[in-house]
Amino acid sequence: MITLALSKGRIFDETLPLLAAAGIEVRDDPEHSRSLILSTNHEDVRVVLVRATDVPTYVQHGGADLGVAGLDVLIEHGGQGLFQPLDLRIAACRMSVAVRADFDYTRAVQQGSRIRVATKYTHIARQHFADKGVHVDLIKLYGSMELAPLTGLADAIVDLVSSGATLRANRLVEVEQICAISSRLVVNQAALKLKRARLRPMLDAFASAVSAAPAA
């Protein structure tokens, strides 16, 4: 049995064409089914639905043979025990620093001020500001990141940005891009050896589909 770990939403939807390229069709719609294990048109292939942040853990510890996870999740996880053969170029966005429109971020950095930063991506944020030599106090949050500067909890946030519409709606401005983010294919290293005959054609089909797709 080959088990693929996916998270609901954009990653799930954008992975479906790649699965189709490998001849795999998911038979259940996660939006209309309460099942967390979805069948496919292959009896030996199934999809498990997990939280996006849990995909690397499931793959690392053998709960899934392979999965699709954003680069942000992989950086925070550390990627231990995972083979990352392919950038799938899906669910593209960017990791950025954003502040209130009336906060002079450039001046605060130049003056060496200690900046309070709210984020759930503490590893990425810590490394970014350390590389810049900026002193920060990190505040761990899990949701509604845009509220932190608006309520005075933080001076800035580090978060994923796609269109920027949510920032604009909350009177925040993007002041710095940290890195581009897209989703990667991750594979359990033991499974790659033990199930190579079944996995390799899938990986090759994914690679071909990504190569054939127009650049974003």
LINDA-V676997 format. One record per helix or strand of 2 or more residues. SS is the DSSP state (a for helix, b for strand). FROM is the first residue (numbers start at 0). TO is the last residue. If there is no record, write none. Layout:
ss from to
SS FROM TO
SS FROM TO
This chain:
ss from to
b 1 5
a 9 20
b 36 39
b 44 48
a 51 59
b 65 69
a 70 76
b 81 86
b 92 99
a 104 109
b 114 118
a 121 131
b 135 139
a 146 150
b 155 160
a 164 168
b 171 180
b 182 187
a 188 193
a 195 211
